[in-house]
Structure formats: structure tokens, C-alpha cells
Amino acid sequence: MDSCDQPDIISNLPDVLLVLIISCLSFKECVQTCALSKRWRSVYLETRNVSFKETDFLSPSVDANPIRNALGRIVFVDYVRRWVIRIHDQPIDTFGISISYPETYIDLIESLIAFAVGKKVKNLVLDFSNPAWRTFHDVTLDELVVEIPQSVYELATLESLKVGACKKFDPSKLSNLGKLNTISFGWMELTDPKPLLKTSRVKSLTINDCGELYFDTIKGNMREVAVKNCDFFPNCTFNLPSVDILKYSGDLLPFEFDNMNTIISEVEFDFRVLDNNNDESNDSNTAEGGMLCHLLNNLLDYGGRSATTLTVCPFLLKMIPRSEHPHVLHPMETKHLVLKTELHPREFNGIRLLLMNCPNLETLTIDLLPPSPIATASSYADIDPETYWMQNISYECQRETLKAVAVKNFFGGSKELHIVKFFIRGCERLERVELYMPFDLDKGRKRLAYAKSEMLQRSSNRVQVVVHNS
């Protein structure tokens, strides 16, 4: 039977099942289903998850043209109004509104918030940040014009709340919401959330680009905590006995870790905001290297705690060997190490230092970042990228435990090949090398990457080399 003659199994399902299916899609994908057939034109309107994002309606080219941008925003707002009228009588679980420059649409925003509260939604997103902002320092208080009404603080059905770029937001007012377990704050001044975090029900906390965080402790029973680019109290202490995922990006500060979970599934540190291309050694580099070693030792309690997966950034790789005493870095029980790296020679000693201190490592992921690793790198401090990984040195993890190496954004460049060969040659128990090419790689570079992967495969009979299109 020809494929075009086969029955459409999905479309033959009853509406109630189709609504369940489309409610699992993103709102943008849900709307796109209306193009499938006449029947879908009505089904997609019954989704229980509604999210109006300005960025889904305005392309970057429109955003660059003020007149077209203004017209696009008018179309977007009109679409929102018409949609809300259509779904006035149906139940909604998730409701979100994300729009920049909200001062023009305060009345609409207030009516949408009232609509969401009236629907007793479980998940609410109120995001009025500007895509042009890069850090909280780009934000002026005059730009924060939306104030969260008391009705949101009292919405007893709320399970998840994301608030961005609002004024006078007080997280302590959420303390009485018995079902709230996921909260995200961004692009605003944030008062002390300790009254909220004292409650045992909050399981996930995200704080992005918030200023003046003058509280000295993040304490609670959260399972997931992510903090990105915030103005922190210099000596903040993390007290998270149940944390399973901990992610931090921003300035390097003397954080302390007290009463943390014994086994943390995932830890990520990203200090790329501090990174620069200055190769000169100086006292600040030495101090930063020491702080980073202390940070890892302190978090992992000098071997008393473990991070099953540890993700680190180029800045950390560059700085930890430059500590006055890099040998003070203690062995870690990490099973999966993720290196976000440019494979610059400045990072090589840091990579080795981590390999040395991860004796039970089973999986290594090399996540290549720009600049492109296929570019030629000059030597640094007598480190030649063409010969560094040819040294006959191996560590305990290479001899005993490392079974898989993955390379993301693989181009087939010389630096990538040198380090992959190092692991193929020196890892006695290595079983697989996974190479993930960028999705936008042109045909010529794809052919090169495939050719280099075949060369790697020919170099070893015991290791399987697999290439993927990302």
C-alpha cells in the first residue's frame, strides 16, 4: 500500500486523546498542528498549556526594524486577546506571558494575570525581561513596571512559578502556598527568600541575573538549585542537605558549603564571565586558582561528598593549575566529567589535573566551545598542542575505569584528534568514542569529520568509534 493511502492513525483518535497529546507539546508546536487538517484547527485550541512568547512572533530581522517591530507587537497582542476570548470557558493548567517593554500593555497584562488566577492554573510564567539585556546591570529600576498582584501570592493551586523583571516582588509572600514546588526568579532585585525556602515543599530553585542578593545563606530542602550571574553576598553559604543538581555561573566568590547532600548527581560551575585571553601570569590568577581548588574541595568535603557528574568551564581549567599549590586539589568520586573547553593549550594542564583527581571516572565528555578547535593554536608556556597529548602518561582512571569518551561539536580538527588519540591509546578499558558533529556543519566539513573518525577507528580494534549528527 502506498504511504499516502495509509490511514492517519493519530487523526483517528478521539479528541480527548488528541488534546492530551498536544498538551505535551510546546505551545508554539501546538499552534503549528492547526496546519495538519481541518479537524486539527479546532483541536489545538483545547490545549491545557498556553504560553504567549513575544519572541515566537517576532523574528530577529523584525526586531532590528523599529517600525516593523511595533507592528509585530500589535499583531502579537491582538493574537493574545483573541486566543483568551476563545478559551474563556475551558480549563487551563499552564499559562505564560513573556513580553518586553511591558509599560505599553499594563492593562492587558493585568487582565491576563487575572485570567490565569481565575483559571486556577498550576504553572504560571510572568516574564517581562528584555532579550537585549545581558546582565542585571543593564536593567534600570524604571524598566520594572509590572507588579505581581496579591491574587498570585494567594493562588493555592500554584505548583510552578517563574517571575522575570517585576517590581517590588516579595518571595516571602509565597510561603503559604502549599503546592508550590518549583520557583524561578530573574532580572530583578530579590529580597531574602529564606522564609519561602524554609518550607520543605520547594524542590527546585532558579535565580537568574538578579541584583543585590544580600542574604548570606541559601538553605532549604531543594533538589535542584541553579544560580546564574547574580550579585551575591560575598560570603554566601549553601546549606542544601537534599540537593541533587547544583549549577552556578557567575563571579568567583568564596562560597562555603555546609550540610550538603552526600551524593550530588550533577554539579556545574561556569565562570566564563571572568574569562579573557590574557596569557600573562599574575597574582590574581594564582589567587583565583587557589579559590577554585578550595571551592571543589569544600563542596566535595575533601572526599566526604561526591558529584556523580561534574561539569567545568574553560576558566576553571586554565586557573586550577596556576594555584600556588595545585596539588591541594583532592581526589573526587566523580563518575562523569564534562569539560566545556576550547582546547586551548592554557587548559591542558587543568584537564590533566582533573583526570588525575578523578580515579573512578567512567565517562568523559569533551564539549568543544568556540573558537573553533580546528583553528591553529600557538604554543603557550612551552605547551605545544601538536605534541602535548603524545606524552606517554596515564592516570588511574585511564588504566582502570574509563569506558566512554564523547566529543561534542566534533569537526575533525588536529586538537580534537590529538586528545582523542590520547585516550584511545592510553585507556585500557575504553569501549566507545562518540563523536557528535554540529548540526549546521557544511558538507565539506562533514566529509572531513567522517574521514577523521574512520582514521580513529582504524587506529584501534578494541574501541568502537561512532559518529553522530547533532
Secondary structure, 3 states (H helix, E strand, C coil): CCHHHCCCCCCCCCHHHHHHHHCCCCHHHHHHHHHCCCCHHHHHHHCCEEEEEHHHCCCHHHHCCHHHHHHHHHHHHHHHHHHHHHCCCCCCCEEEEECCCHHHHHHHHHHHHHHHHHCCCCEEEEECCCCCCCCHHHCCHHHCCCECCHHHHCCCCCCEEEEECCECCCHHHHCCCCCCCEEEEECCECCCCHHHHCCCCCCEEEEECCECECCCEEECCCCEEEEECCCECCCCEEECCCCCEEEEECCCCCCEECCCCCEEEEEEEECHHHCCCCCCCCHHHHHHHHHHHHHHHHHCHHHCCEEEEEEECHHHHHHHHHCCCHHHCCCCCCCEEEEEECCCHHHHHHHHHHHHCCCCCCEEEEEECCCCCCCCCCCECCECCCCHHHCCCCCHHHHHCCCEEEEECCCCCHHHHHHHHHHHHHCCCCCEEEEEECCCCCHHHHHHHHHHHHHHHHCCCCCEEEEEEC
